């Protein structure tokens, strides 16, 4: 403290410690918040094909395709500790091969300051809806739901799901030709 | 005397104590107000900016050796004549005196 540089060092170190404490309190003030939100999903143009997935093998697997509508208001999720949201649409279903199948069909990043109301109509899937076999044929109970990973300024990265599930039913016959 | 770029930057002991207490109060006060303000507007950026303002103010108040930090100069004992070399027979004691 007797020289200028010693004082500059002391002030900087103390300010940084204070900033660390404030950041922790910011995290603590948002840790117990419920980050769920209502979501409405619906799907249309449901198509099922049986085609070879060459990336894995030559065997023919089920490939689903659909268009979906998605409406949700995620504005309440943006508090002072939210940096961005990673939204992803999951299809979850049970087959004879696997008790739980989860396929991510679509995702989106919403950064702080961007429009946080999601309104999608007739949206294409972003990723292929592959089953690892023939489990989608005639499947009447595929759940579509939206989840999000909250990327905070400081603290944990919680994953929450929206309330609102769409039950998807696949046709009992494969679609022929280029129908989508 | 300590100098920085030609300027004397020395503070006396009481001044150092006062300077440390002052920057602690300033930084913590700005941090607390900034936290509440950031919570109110739901923007942590405001908290960081407010703390930054407190940091700059603390630097202005406590880094330069303002006269307020030099009010208690040390009172040194008056200089005495150095003892003559003949009176020191013990080697270790003379070393201590040199320090």
Contacts between the chains, C-beta under 8 A, distances in Angstrom:
chain1	res1	chain2	res2	distance
A	1	B	11	7.0
A	1	B	16	4.0
A	1	B	19	6.4
A	1	B	20	5.9
A	2	B	2	6.3
A	2	B	10	6.4
A	2	B	11	6.2
A	2	B	16	6.2
A	3	B	2	4.7
A	3	B	4	7.0
A	3	B	9	5.7
A	3	B	10	7.8
A	4	B	2	7.8
A	4	B	4	4.4
A	4	B	9	4.2
A	4	B	63	5.8
A	4	B	64	7.7
A	4	B	65	7.8
A	5	B	4	7.2
A	7	B	19	6.4
A	7	B	23	7.9
A	7	B	62	5.9
A	7	B	63	5.3
A	8	B	59	7.0
A	8	B	63	5.9
A	10	B	20	6.7
A	10	B	23	7.2
A	11	B	23	5.0
A	11	B	27	7.3
A	11	B	55	6.8
A	11	B	58	5.2
A	11	B	59	5.8
A	11	B	62	6.5
A	11	B	63	7.2
A	12	B	55	7.6
A	14	B	23	6.6
A	14	B	24	6.4
A	14	B	27	5.7
A	15	B	27	5.2
A	15	B	51	6.6
A	15	B	54	7.4
A	15	B	55	4.4
A	15	B	58	7.3
A	18	B	27	5.4
A	18	B	28	6.3
A	18	B	31	4.5
A	18	B	51	6.4
A	19	B	31	7.4
A	19	B	48	6.9
A	19	B	51	5.7
A	21	B	31	7.6
A	22	B	31	5.4
A	22	B	34	7.2
A	22	B	35	5.1
A	22	B	47	5.8
A	22	B	51	6.7
A	23	B	44	7.7
A	25	B	35	6.3
A	26	B	35	7.3
A	26	B	38	7.3
A	26	B	39	7.9
A	26	B	44	5.5
A	26	B	47	7.1
A	29	B	39	6.6
A	78	B	42	7.9
A	79	B	42	5.5
A	80	B	38	5.9
A	80	B	39	6.5
A	80	B	41	7.8
A	80	B	42	4.3
A	80	B	43	5.5
A	80	B	44	4.8
A	81	B	44	6.6
A	153	B	44	5.4
